[in-house]
Amino acid sequence: MVILRKIESFLRDTGMAPTRFGRDAVRDPRLVFDMRNGREPSPRMIRKIEHFMNIFRNGAISQ
């Protein structure tokens, strides 16, 4: 799963907790844990996740 590798990299780079990431990105605090256990996100959810990471990295969202 390419998106999970992107998320793991994002979490490492930002120091964000997995639960906060899931809650802020798609309102699901279990997202990262479930994906680590095999959950496959829908294409729509992947777009939301990528959008969140992009705007966070561009400074539109603060920690």
C-alpha positions in Angstrom: 0.0 0.0 0.0 1.7 3.1 -1.2 -0.5 5.5 0.8 0.5 3.8 4.0 4.2 4.3 3.3 3.4 8.0 2.6 1.5 8.3 5.9 4.3 6.6 7.8 6.8 9.0 6.3 4.6 12.0 7.1 4.2 10.8 10.7 8.0 10.4 11.0 8.7 13.8 9.5 6.1 15.7 11.5 6.2 13.8 14.8 2.4 13.6 14.6 0.6 10.8 16.5 -1.2 8.3 14.3 -4.5 8.9 16.2 -4.3 12.7 15.6 -3.4 12.1 11.9 -6.5 10.0 11.4 -8.7 12.3 13.3 -7.5 15.4 11.5 -7.4 13.9 8.1 -10.6 11.9 7.9 -12.2 12.0 11.4 -11.1 8.4 12.2 -8.6 8.1 15.0 -8.1 4.4 14.2 -7.3 4.9 10.5 -3.5 4.4 10.7 -3.8 1.4 13.1 -6.4 -0.2 10.9 -4.3 0.4 7.7 -1.3 -1.2 9.4 -3.6 -4.3 9.9 -4.7 -4.4 6.3 -7.5 -1.9 5.9 -7.7 -0.6 2.3 -8.9 3.0 2.1 -11.3 4.0 -0.7 -10.0 6.2 -3.5 -12.0 9.1 -2.0 -10.4 8.6 1.4 -6.9 8.4 -0.2 -7.6 11.8 -1.9 -8.6 13.3 1.5 -5.5 11.9 3.2 -3.2 13.2 0.5 -4.9 16.6 0.5 -4.5 16.8 4.3 -0.8 16.0 4.1 -0.2 18.5 1.3 -1.9 21.4 3.1 -0.2 20.5 6.4 3.2 20.5 4.7 2.5 23.8 3.0 1.8 25.4 6.4 -2.0 25.9 6.0 -2.5 23.7 9.1 -0.5 24.2 12.2 0.5 21.7 14.8 
